[in-house]
Amino acid sequence: MAAQRIVLIQGHPDVVSRHLGHALEDAYAQGAEAAGHEVRRIPVAELDFPLLRSQQAWEEGTLPASLVQAQADIAWAQHLVLFFPLWLGDMPALLKGFLEQVARPGFAFKADANNTFGKKGLTGRSARVVVTMGMPALIYRWYFRAHSVKNLERNILGFVGISPVNETLIGMVDKLDDVGVKKWTDKLHKLGAAAQ
């Protein structure tokens, strides 16, 4: 397999403590780098940016200077991996605010007179979404139909041309012991090595 350019987007908003998502990100990065892939990281919680408050700001405003490198890294990437905890049934607001800022017209998609939805600006990239949660992953997937992850995959990643998008859902994280954590970090290490 040819070396891939991979960007890891850590969406946990806590900058003080380390969480399972950070260990999963590290395991993925270690597997990818050991296999010869290039890895860049975007720690969303360490970036200072405002939330968008109007359509005009999103369409015509300037990308905050703190996000210029993040947007460049996304443009550079062939594969993106997003890590976040499920909060109130969705991604944390900080991650959503980050995605709104970087996925602006002219970058994530471009105007196209022949298509109402515009031309997708990030085609040729794949992604994986890694979500940790307190509930069992099967309940989230089957009863709640993984609605927030599906929304992210369809309405954000798919809308800008990122495909395919795979997911790793990890439930009952508060019950994981060291053996359970190792099982998941080993799995993410393998996914990193395969750039999946």
C-alpha positions in Angstrom: 0.0 0.0 0.0 1.3 3.5 -0.9 1.9 5.9 1.9 -1.1 8.1 2.7 -1.4 11.7 4.0 -3.6 11.5 7.1 -5.1 14.2 9.3 -6.4 13.4 12.7 -9.0 15.8 14.1 -9.3 15.5 17.9 -12.8 16.9 18.8 -12.8 16.4 22.5 -13.2 19.9 24.0 -11.3 19.3 27.2 -7.8 20.7 27.1 -7.0 19.8 30.8 -7.5 16.0 31.0 -6.7 13.1 28.7 -9.6 10.9 27.7 -10.1 7.6 25.8 -10.4 9.5 22.5 -6.8 10.8 23.0 -5.5 7.3 23.6 -7.3 6.1 20.5 -5.9 9.0 18.4 -2.4 8.2 19.7 -2.8 4.5 18.8 -4.0 5.4 15.3 -1.1 7.8 14.8 1.4 5.3 16.0 0.1 2.6 13.7 0.0 5.0 10.7 3.5 6.3 11.2 4.9 2.8 11.8 3.5 1.8 8.4 5.1 4.8 6.7 2.0 7.1 6.4 2.4 10.9 7.0 0.3 12.1 9.9 -0.8 15.6 11.0 -3.0 16.4 13.9 -5.6 19.1 14.6 -6.4 19.4 18.3 -9.6 21.5 18.0 -9.7 22.3 21.8 -6.4 24.1 21.5 -7.5 26.4 18.7 -9.1 29.8 19.5 -11.9 30.7 17.1 -15.3 32.4 17.2 -18.5 30.6 16.5 -20.3 31.7 13.3 -23.5 33.6 14.0 -24.9 34.3 10.5 -25.0 32.9 7.0 -23.3 36.1 5.8 -20.4 35.6 8.2 -20.0 32.0 6.9 -20.3 32.9 3.2 -18.4 36.2 3.1 -16.4 36.4 6.4 -12.7 35.7 6.6 -11.4 32.4 8.0 -9.9 33.1 11.4 -6.1 33.1 11.4 -6.0 30.3 14.0 -7.7 28.0 11.5 -5.6 28.7 8.4 -3.2 25.8 9.1 -6.1 23.4 10.0 -7.8 24.2 6.7 -4.4 23.7 4.8 -4.0 20.4 6.6 -7.4 19.2 5.5 -6.6 20.2 1.9 -3.3 18.3 2.2 -5.0 15.1 3.5 -6.0 12.0 1.6 -7.7 10.5 4.7 -9.3 12.3 7.7 -10.1 10.7 11.1 -12.4 12.5 13.5 -12.4 11.6 17.1 -15.1 12.8 19.5 -17.2 11.8 22.5 -21.0 11.7 22.0 -22.4 14.6 24.1 -26.2 15.0 24.4 -26.6 12.7 21.4 -24.2 14.6 19.1 -20.6 15.8 18.6 -19.5 18.5 21.0 -20.4 22.1 20.0 -16.8 23.1 19.7 -16.2 20.5 17.0 -19.3 21.5 15.1 -18.2 25.1 15.3 -14.8 24.1 13.9 -16.3 22.3 11.0 -18.6 25.2 10.2 -15.6 27.5 10.2 -13.3 25.4 8.0 -15.9 24.1 5.6 -16.6 27.4 3.9 -17.7 28.2 0.4 -14.7 28.4 -1.9 -12.9 25.7 0.1 -15.2 22.8 0.9 -17.4 23.5 -2.1 -17.5 25.9 -4.9 -20.3 27.6 -6.8 -21.5 25.8 -9.9 -24.2 27.3 -12.1 -25.1 23.8 -13.3 -25.7 22.4 -9.7 -27.8 24.0 -7.0 -25.6 22.4 -4.3 -22.4 23.6 -5.9 -19.2 21.6 -6.7 -17.8 19.5 -3.9 -14.4 20.8 -3.0 -13.0 17.9 -1.0 -13.5 14.9 -3.3 -10.8 12.3 -3.4 -10.6 12.0 0.4 -11.9 9.3 2.7 -12.7 9.5 6.3 -13.3 7.6 9.5 -15.4 8.8 12.4 -14.4 7.4 15.9 -17.1 8.1 18.5 -16.9 7.2 22.2 -20.1 7.1 24.3 -21.5 6.0 27.6 -24.4 3.9 26.2 -23.9 0.6 24.4 -22.9 1.2 20.8 -25.5 -1.3 19.6 -28.3 0.7 21.2 -27.0 3.9 19.6 -26.6 2.3 16.2 -29.9 0.3 16.1 -32.3 2.1 18.4 -31.2 5.7 17.8 -30.0 4.8 14.3 -26.6 6.6 14.9 -28.4 9.7 13.9 -25.7 12.3 14.7 -23.0 10.2 13.1 -25.1 9.7 10.0 -25.8 13.4 9.9 -22.1 14.1 10.0 -21.4 11.6 7.3 -24.1 12.7 5.0 -24.6 16.4 5.6 -21.1 17.6 6.3 -18.5 15.1 5.0 -20.5 13.7 2.1 -21.8 17.2 1.2 -18.2 18.4 0.5 -17.2 15.2 -1.3 -15.5 13.1 1.3 -16.2 9.4 0.6 -16.2 6.7 1.7 -16.7 7.4 5.4 -16.4 4.6 7.9 -17.2 4.6 11.5 -16.0 3.1 14.8 -18.5 3.4 17.6 -17.2 2.6 21.1 -19.9 2.2 23.8 -19.9 1.8 27.6 -16.6 3.7 27.9 -17.0 4.3 31.6 -17.1 0.5 32.1 -13.9 -0.3 30.1 -11.1 -1.7 32.1 -7.5 -1.8 31.0 -8.1 -4.9 28.9 -11.0 -3.2 27.1 -9.0 -0.1 26.5 -6.1 -2.1 25.0 -8.5 -4.0 22.7 -9.7 -0.7 21.3 -6.3 1.0 21.1 -5.0 -2.2 19.3 -7.8 -2.0 16.8 -7.1 1.7 16.1 -3.4 1.0 15.8 -4.3 -1.6 13.0 -6.7 0.9 11.3 -3.9 3.5 11.4 -1.4 1.1 9.8 -4.0 0.4 7.0 -4.9 4.1 6.7 -8.5 3.2 7.1 
